[in-house]
């Protein structure tokens, strides 16, 4: 009673028009002519397809949801058994946990790793504080890879000052930034880092004359990675962008496990807006990981460094023996369009299709593929509690209309939807049955499947799952519930915007 995944060739899609994670709608490129050429190339040069996951369904027991696996995972039978036995030693009901663990082993190429400690970081100030603290404590190296890198501030200290200080102390500091995402960061910032001894790589330069590894303006690193001394890593949706210096719009104490922590600010405060009335507070999430699995984050960084022909760096201390730090089982998924099967995409579809109780998804840009949409509705129709927390306003307004164009189908299937109010929602996370959680840079859209290099952390365990569910529920009092009857009565103008937005969905 398993389904197997096949990824045949799909229909040709046009190139994606715009990358996400833009901290401001008024960002201006340093080279307007180059930016225009790049946008034209983004629209015209690429021809890619969303993978079509073809299901082969065998018999299932009465009342049992069909289950499936993809290509065989890298774990041996003995390794798989050892991880399941370790999970079984923890308190609680292990049915969903063991089942989703077995599925997770089968659908990704990197192994599950035990003995890690995780901590959810909510919004920019808390994430920046954790990043700066980790960098201050670095003894051997600091590796950063980000779509957007700016000279952000935390507790009165600038990132540039901290990185140059650590480099002068003898700590190796290595930075990869995306050429498109960081195009507005002054060149002087990176030149200053280089002058202090920081090794810097520009990922896939937009200028074709500067490209060292072929030229494809759609090939972007959308990843957010911090690795310190090979033992601590941070990833998620939060860029090193100054927009995130603003505090949270709300927040309270996290669950008793302490896995999620509070935001800065009060939900009773009026949500701040800019001159155009758009929220200036960004709601987002990252995760701090300590333990052996950090080597998987490190491997992604090193692979990109070599792919981009970065300067020679000393990697001798990049993969130390890391002692156990906790009891979380984690896998890092490094998605890339070079993979025949997009790892994150298949992992997410696998988890949704095998959910038995709950699928709670927080998505900043909800532009689902047909398979994602079909699997969410199918889960709701078989009685799974499917909840979506989506933005009511976005820095990419077109994606709000695109998301809403799918609401009727979702609501009629029993999916429950909320839209955030007073914040720009940028979080990208999902929790299934309270035991399978994923957080990272991947959006629930076409671009993250087709074009971008992404990074996501899958965490198996009740502690992290409960923390994500708590955080989801904590957002709901300040969000707007979308009810089917009222939705069907929405204005004609809104319906038209949604209709025409569908023409562009495969570009996003």
PLY file of the C-alpha trace (Angstrom):
ply
format ascii 1.0
element vertex 508
property float x
property float y
property float z
element edge 507
property int vertex1
property int vertex2
end_header
0.00 0.00 0.00
2.60 2.44 -1.09
2.67 5.00 -3.84
5.82 5.52 -5.84
6.86 8.82 -7.32
7.85 9.28 -10.92
8.83 12.61 -12.41
8.19 12.61 -16.14
8.76 15.62 -18.31
6.06 18.26 -18.01
4.82 21.07 -20.15
7.10 23.95 -20.96
6.65 26.97 -18.72
7.74 30.57 -19.27
10.54 31.98 -17.17
9.67 33.40 -13.79
9.31 37.15 -13.85
10.38 38.28 -10.41
12.14 36.89 -7.41
10.59 37.20 -4.00
12.04 38.33 -0.67
12.16 41.94 -1.75
12.19 43.92 1.50
10.68 47.03 -0.04
8.59 47.84 -3.09
10.74 50.93 -3.61
14.09 49.15 -3.96
16.11 50.53 -6.89
18.90 48.68 -8.73
22.41 50.08 -8.77
22.53 49.62 -12.58
19.06 50.36 -14.08
19.99 49.30 -17.62
21.46 46.02 -16.41
18.39 45.42 -14.24
16.11 45.97 -17.24
18.05 43.52 -19.35
17.95 41.01 -16.51
14.19 41.33 -16.14
13.75 40.78 -19.87
15.96 37.72 -19.65
14.00 36.46 -16.64
10.86 36.67 -18.74
12.16 35.16 -21.95
15.13 32.86 -21.61
13.86 30.05 -19.44
11.71 27.12 -20.34
11.10 24.81 -17.39
8.43 22.52 -16.07
6.84 21.79 -12.73
7.55 18.08 -12.11
4.52 15.88 -12.50
4.39 13.44 -9.62
2.67 10.40 -11.08
0.98 8.20 -8.52
0.92 4.41 -8.58
-1.61 3.40 -5.96
-1.82 -0.09 -4.52
-4.55 -1.46 -2.30
-5.12 0.27 1.02
-7.01 -0.96 4.03
-10.54 0.20 4.79
-10.53 3.80 5.99
-6.76 4.08 5.55
-5.15 6.91 3.59
-2.98 5.77 0.67
0.74 6.06 1.34
3.68 6.17 -0.97
7.43 6.56 -1.20
9.79 7.97 -3.78
13.20 6.75 -4.82
14.99 4.70 -2.20
16.62 6.77 0.51
20.30 6.61 1.45
19.79 4.98 4.84
20.60 1.35 5.34
18.04 -0.91 7.00
20.12 -0.94 10.18
20.39 2.87 10.24
16.65 3.28 9.71
15.90 0.80 12.47
18.24 2.58 14.87
16.56 5.94 14.33
13.08 4.47 14.77
14.18 2.75 17.98
15.57 5.99 19.31
12.34 7.81 18.52
10.40 5.04 20.25
12.33 5.71 23.46
10.78 9.18 23.78
7.39 9.57 25.52
4.14 9.80 23.60
2.25 8.17 20.76
4.71 7.14 18.06
2.34 6.02 15.35
2.43 9.24 13.25
6.05 9.87 14.17
7.30 6.46 13.09
5.18 6.49 9.93
6.32 9.95 8.81
9.90 9.10 9.72
9.81 6.07 7.46
8.39 8.17 4.63
10.92 10.93 5.15
13.75 8.41 4.94
12.54 7.41 1.50
12.01 10.75 -0.23
15.26 12.66 0.26
18.89 11.98 -0.46
20.43 13.26 2.76
20.15 11.06 5.87
18.17 11.80 8.98
20.50 12.74 11.83
19.73 12.36 15.53
21.16 14.17 18.60
20.41 17.75 17.58
18.96 20.69 19.51
16.66 23.17 17.78
15.22 26.55 18.73
12.64 28.47 16.73
13.55 32.11 16.14
10.64 34.44 15.55
11.03 37.58 13.46
14.04 39.72 12.64
15.24 41.10 15.98
15.36 37.70 17.67
16.97 36.06 14.65
19.58 38.80 14.26
20.40 38.57 17.96
20.97 34.83 17.68
23.10 35.25 14.54
25.23 38.00 16.09
25.72 35.99 19.30
26.84 32.96 17.29
29.29 35.05 15.25
30.73 36.63 18.39
31.36 33.18 19.85
33.03 31.84 16.67
36.51 30.40 17.20
37.36 28.96 13.79
35.01 30.07 11.00
31.78 31.84 10.06
30.08 30.92 6.76
27.12 32.95 5.49
25.00 32.37 2.37
22.03 34.69 1.80
19.75 35.85 -0.96
19.85 39.36 0.55
22.74 40.61 2.66
22.68 44.17 3.99
24.51 45.88 6.82
21.86 45.01 9.39
21.99 46.09 13.02
21.35 44.20 16.23
21.52 45.84 19.66
23.50 48.76 18.28
26.08 46.66 16.39
26.35 46.53 12.60
26.91 43.27 10.75
29.81 44.74 8.78
31.57 45.84 11.95
31.14 42.43 13.56
32.34 40.45 10.55
35.42 42.63 10.03
36.24 42.39 13.74
36.06 38.58 13.68
38.18 38.42 10.52
40.86 40.58 12.17
40.77 38.28 15.20
41.82 35.44 12.90
38.42 33.79 12.44
37.81 32.75 8.82
34.76 34.60 7.50
33.28 33.49 4.15
30.24 35.07 2.49
28.05 34.13 -0.49
25.41 36.64 -1.58
22.96 36.45 -4.47
23.62 38.98 -7.21
19.93 39.66 -7.82
18.72 39.60 -4.24
21.52 41.85 -2.96
21.71 44.18 -5.95
20.86 47.21 -3.82
23.48 46.55 -1.17
26.22 49.14 -1.76
29.31 47.66 -3.36
31.33 49.45 -0.71
29.90 47.09 1.93
31.39 44.02 0.25
34.63 45.84 -0.58
35.02 46.73 3.08
34.58 43.07 4.05
37.18 42.01 1.50
39.59 44.63 2.79
39.36 43.10 6.26
40.16 39.61 4.95
36.62 38.29 4.46
36.28 35.97 1.43
33.26 37.05 -0.64
31.48 35.34 -3.56
28.77 36.91 -5.70
26.38 34.13 -6.71
25.64 34.07 -10.46
26.41 37.72 -11.33
23.65 39.48 -13.26
26.27 40.95 -15.54
26.99 38.23 -18.14
30.55 39.50 -18.49
31.20 38.68 -14.83
29.66 35.20 -14.88
32.14 32.40 -14.22
29.82 29.40 -14.32
27.56 30.02 -17.31
24.84 32.65 -17.47
21.28 32.00 -16.32
19.50 34.97 -14.70
16.85 32.62 -13.31
19.39 30.55 -11.36
19.39 32.18 -7.94
20.44 31.12 -4.48
17.41 31.83 -2.35
19.06 30.16 0.63
19.56 31.61 4.10
22.43 29.85 5.85
24.64 30.59 8.85
27.24 28.03 9.92
29.57 28.74 12.85
32.47 26.41 13.68
30.69 23.53 11.94
28.51 22.94 15.00
25.80 25.65 14.92
23.57 26.53 12.02
20.68 28.91 11.37
18.29 28.77 8.42
14.74 29.81 7.59
12.98 32.61 5.77
14.70 35.66 7.25
17.19 37.52 5.08
19.95 39.72 6.44
17.84 42.69 5.32
17.27 45.93 7.25
13.50 45.64 6.88
13.69 42.93 9.53
15.14 45.28 12.14
11.58 46.28 13.06
10.04 44.41 15.94
7.20 41.91 15.87
3.60 42.99 15.65
2.73 40.74 18.57
3.87 37.78 20.58
3.67 36.15 23.97
5.46 33.46 25.87
5.98 30.25 23.94
4.94 26.74 24.98
6.43 25.15 28.05
9.04 23.34 25.96
10.64 26.67 25.20
11.11 25.78 21.55
9.33 28.92 20.39
9.97 32.27 21.93
8.20 35.57 22.09
8.25 38.41 19.65
9.05 41.97 20.64
6.04 44.18 20.92
2.41 43.82 21.88
-0.58 42.67 19.91
-2.47 45.62 21.43
-0.20 48.12 19.66
-1.40 49.63 16.41
0.36 48.02 13.47
2.85 50.53 11.99
2.49 51.40 8.31
4.42 53.37 5.71
3.24 56.41 3.78
1.26 54.18 1.43
-0.50 52.41 4.30
1.40 49.15 3.86
2.60 47.36 7.03
6.25 47.88 7.90
6.54 44.90 10.25
7.59 41.59 8.71
6.48 38.36 10.35
8.99 35.58 9.68
10.64 32.55 11.23
14.05 30.88 11.35
15.47 27.93 13.23
18.72 27.56 15.15
20.22 24.07 15.04
23.09 22.69 17.10
24.45 19.21 16.58
25.75 16.76 13.98
23.23 17.68 11.25
24.88 21.09 10.87
27.38 19.31 8.62
24.60 19.08 6.00
24.19 22.86 6.02
27.93 23.19 5.76
28.07 20.84 2.79
25.55 22.99 0.89
27.64 26.10 1.52
30.86 24.42 0.42
29.23 23.04 -2.74
28.05 26.49 -3.79
31.45 28.00 -3.00
33.16 25.59 -5.38
30.41 25.84 -7.99
30.90 29.60 -8.09
34.70 29.21 -8.27
35.24 31.13 -5.06
38.75 31.93 -3.80
40.65 29.17 -2.03
39.65 28.84 1.62
40.82 26.61 4.43
38.15 23.90 4.86
40.16 21.77 7.29
37.94 22.63 10.25
34.61 22.75 8.45
33.44 19.28 9.42
34.48 18.61 13.04
33.22 15.77 15.20
30.15 17.35 16.80
28.94 15.86 20.09
25.22 15.25 20.74
23.41 18.47 21.56
19.82 17.29 22.04
17.21 14.75 21.04
15.84 16.17 17.77
16.04 14.19 14.51
16.74 16.55 11.60
17.43 16.42 7.87
18.61 19.35 5.73
17.18 19.45 2.22
19.17 21.41 -0.33
16.87 21.77 -3.32
18.29 22.70 -6.71
16.87 22.66 -10.24
19.78 20.38 -11.15
18.10 17.54 -9.24
15.93 15.16 -11.26
13.49 15.07 -8.33
13.13 18.33 -6.34
13.74 17.09 -2.81
11.68 19.65 -0.91
8.74 19.38 -3.30
8.53 15.61 -2.99
9.03 15.70 0.79
6.14 18.16 1.19
3.81 16.20 -1.10
4.73 13.01 0.76
3.90 14.51 4.15
0.58 15.99 3.00
-0.56 12.80 1.29
0.25 10.71 4.36
-1.21 13.07 6.97
-3.82 11.52 9.22
-4.77 14.34 11.61
-3.40 17.81 10.78
-1.63 19.81 8.08
-0.96 23.40 9.17
0.81 25.51 6.57
2.15 29.04 6.84
3.05 30.44 3.43
4.25 33.90 2.44
3.61 33.43 -1.29
0.89 30.83 -1.79
1.03 30.07 -5.51
0.60 26.28 -5.39
1.26 23.89 -8.20
-1.70 21.80 -9.33
-0.32 18.82 -7.41
0.08 20.79 -4.19
-3.44 22.17 -4.53
-4.90 18.74 -5.27
-3.10 17.14 -2.31
-4.26 19.81 0.16
-7.88 19.47 -0.94
-7.69 15.67 -0.93
-6.33 15.71 2.62
-9.18 17.93 3.80
-11.75 15.74 2.04
-10.53 12.65 3.86
-10.97 14.40 7.22
-7.53 15.91 7.86
-7.57 19.30 9.63
-5.94 21.42 6.89
-5.25 25.02 7.87
-3.55 27.77 5.86
-2.13 30.99 7.30
-1.58 33.35 4.37
-0.85 37.06 3.92
-3.67 39.59 3.66
-1.17 42.05 2.20
2.19 41.36 0.60
5.27 43.05 -0.79
4.34 41.21 -4.02
0.64 42.10 -4.21
0.00 39.96 -7.29
0.66 36.83 -5.23
-2.24 37.72 -2.89
-4.64 37.64 -5.84
-3.04 34.41 -7.05
-3.54 32.81 -3.65
-7.14 34.00 -3.45
-7.92 32.58 -6.87
-7.66 29.14 -5.23
-9.74 29.88 -2.11
-13.10 28.68 -3.41
-11.75 25.26 -4.33
-9.95 24.94 -1.00
-12.83 26.16 1.15
-15.34 23.89 -0.58
-13.06 20.95 0.20
-13.00 21.86 3.90
-9.66 23.67 4.12
-9.65 26.48 6.69
-7.93 29.73 5.70
-6.79 32.79 7.63
-5.16 35.97 6.32
-2.75 37.91 8.53
-3.54 41.56 9.26
-1.14 44.44 9.91
2.04 42.55 8.99
3.90 41.34 5.93
3.87 37.56 6.36
7.10 36.02 5.08
7.23 32.74 7.05
7.57 29.41 5.23
6.75 26.46 7.47
4.47 23.45 7.76
3.69 20.95 10.50
1.99 17.60 9.90
0.30 15.52 12.61
2.24 17.48 15.24
5.45 15.51 14.59
6.78 16.39 11.10
7.88 19.99 10.67
9.64 21.84 7.89
11.03 25.37 7.82
13.32 27.05 5.37
13.65 29.30 2.36
11.28 27.45 -0.01
8.04 29.17 -0.86
4.85 27.28 -1.68
5.13 28.30 -5.32
6.44 27.36 -8.75
9.73 29.26 -8.58
10.97 27.37 -5.53
10.27 24.12 -7.36
11.70 25.05 -10.75
14.42 27.68 -10.49
15.83 28.53 -7.08
18.45 26.82 -4.98
16.71 26.50 -1.61
17.42 25.12 1.85
14.94 23.62 4.30
15.16 21.78 7.60
12.84 18.84 8.29
12.50 18.15 12.02
10.93 14.95 13.34
9.68 15.12 16.90
6.80 16.31 19.03
8.63 19.17 20.75
9.31 21.14 17.60
5.94 20.15 16.13
4.10 21.46 19.18
6.09 24.69 19.03
5.12 25.28 15.41
1.47 24.53 16.17
1.53 26.91 19.12
3.00 29.65 16.95
0.36 29.04 14.28
-2.50 29.29 16.78
-0.95 32.35 18.42
-1.32 34.23 15.10
-5.02 33.48 14.63
-6.55 36.11 16.98
-4.94 38.83 14.84
-5.80 37.17 11.52
-8.98 37.22 9.46
-10.82 33.94 8.96
-12.05 33.42 5.40
-15.53 31.89 5.43
-16.96 30.22 2.33
-20.37 31.94 2.31
-18.88 35.42 2.58
-16.13 34.56 0.14
-18.59 33.55 -2.57
-20.18 37.01 -2.18
-16.93 38.97 -2.71
-16.93 41.96 -5.10
-16.69 41.51 -8.86
-13.55 43.64 -9.08
-11.72 41.29 -6.73
-12.88 38.26 -8.73
-11.53 39.82 -11.92
-8.13 40.50 -10.33
-7.97 36.89 -9.20
-8.98 35.62 -12.62
-6.34 37.58 -14.51
-3.67 36.79 -11.93
-3.94 33.13 -12.89
-2.39 33.97 -16.24
0.90 34.61 -14.44
0.95 31.88 -11.82
3.55 29.72 -13.54
5.90 32.73 -13.52
5.91 32.87 -9.70
0 1
1 2
2 3
3 4
4 5
5 6
6 7
7 8
8 9
9 10
10 11
11 12
12 13
13 14
14 15
15 16
16 17
17 18
18 19
19 20
20 21
21 22
22 23
23 24
24 25
25 26
26 27
27 28
28 29
29 30
30 31
31 32
32 33
33 34
34 35
35 36
36 37
37 38
38 39
39 40
40 41
41 42
42 43
43 44
44 45
45 46
46 47
47 48
48 49
49 50
50 51
51 52
52 53
53 54
54 55
55 56
56 57
57 58
58 59
59 60
60 61
61 62
62 63
63 64
64 65
65 66
66 67
67 68
68 69
69 70
70 71
71 72
72 73
73 74
74 75
75 76
76 77
77 78
78 79
79 80
80 81
81 82
82 83
83 84
84 85
85 86
86 87
87 88
88 89
89 90
90 91
91 92
92 93
93 94
94 95
95 96
96 97
97 98
98 99
99 100
100 101
101 102
102 103
103 104
104 105
105 106
106 107
107 108
108 109
109 110
110 111
111 112
112 113
113 114
114 115
115 116
116 117
117 118
118 119
119 120
120 121
121 122
122 123
123 124
124 125
125 126
126 127
127 128
128 129
129 130
130 131
131 132
132 133
133 134
134 135
135 136
136 137
137 138
138 139
139 140
140 141
141 142
142 143
143 144
144 145
145 146
146 147
147 148
148 149
149 150
150 151
151 152
152 153
153 154
154 155
155 156
156 157
157 158
158 159
159 160
160 161
161 162
162 163
163 164
164 165
165 166
166 167
167 168
168 169
169 170
170 171
171 172
172 173
173 174
174 175
175 176
176 177
177 178
178 179
179 180
180 181
181 182
182 183
183 184
184 185
185 186
186 187
187 188
188 189
189 190
190 191
191 192
192 193
193 194
194 195
195 196
196 197
197 198
198 199
199 200
200 201
201 202
202 203
203 204
204 205
205 206
206 207
207 208
208 209
209 210
210 211
211 212
212 213
213 214
214 215
215 216
216 217
217 218
218 219
219 220
220 221
221 222
222 223
223 224
224 225
225 226
226 227
227 228
228 229
229 230
230 231
231 232
232 233
233 234
234 235
235 236
236 237
237 238
238 239
239 240
240 241
241 242
242 243
243 244
244 245
245 246
246 247
247 248
248 249
249 250
250 251
251 252
252 253
253 254
254 255
255 256
256 257
257 258
258 259
259 260
260 261
261 262
262 263
263 264
264 265
265 266
266 267
267 268
268 269
269 270
270 271
271 272
272 273
273 274
274 275
275 276
276 277
277 278
278 279
279 280
280 281
281 282
282 283
283 284
284 285
285 286
286 287
287 288
288 289
289 290
290 291
291 292
292 293
293 294
294 295
295 296
296 297
297 298
298 299
299 300
300 301
301 302
302 303
303 304
304 305
305 306
306 307
307 308
308 309
309 310
310 311
311 312
312 313
313 314
314 315
315 316
316 317
317 318
318 319
319 320
320 321
321 322
322 323
323 324
324 325
325 326
326 327
327 328
328 329
329 330
330 331
331 332
332 333
333 334
334 335
335 336
336 337
337 338
338 339
339 340
340 341
341 342
342 343
343 344
344 345
345 346
346 347
347 348
348 349
349 350
350 351
351 352
352 353
353 354
354 355
355 356
356 357
357 358
358 359
359 360
360 361
361 362
362 363
363 364
364 365
365 366
366 367
367 368
368 369
369 370
370 371
371 372
372 373
373 374
374 375
375 376
376 377
377 378
378 379
379 380
380 381
381 382
382 383
383 384
384 385
385 386
386 387
387 388
388 389
389 390
390 391
391 392
392 393
393 394
394 395
395 396
396 397
397 398
398 399
399 400
400 401
401 402
402 403
403 404
404 405
405 406
406 407
407 408
408 409
409 410
410 411
411 412
412 413
413 414
414 415
415 416
416 417
417 418
418 419
419 420
420 421
421 422
422 423
423 424
424 425
425 426
426 427
427 428
428 429
429 430
430 431
431 432
432 433
433 434
434 435
435 436
436 437
437 438
438 439
439 440
440 441
441 442
442 443
443 444
444 445
445 446
446 447
447 448
448 449
449 450
450 451
451 452
452 453
453 454
454 455
455 456
456 457
457 458
458 459
459 460
460 461
461 462
462 463
463 464
464 465
465 466
466 467
467 468
468 469
469 470
470 471
471 472
472 473
473 474
474 475
475 476
476 477
477 478
478 479
479 480
480 481
481 482
482 483
483 484
484 485
485 486
486 487
487 488
488 489
489 490
490 491
491 492
492 493
493 494
494 495
495 496
496 497
497 498
498 499
499 500
500 501
501 502
502 503
503 504
504 505
505 506
506 507
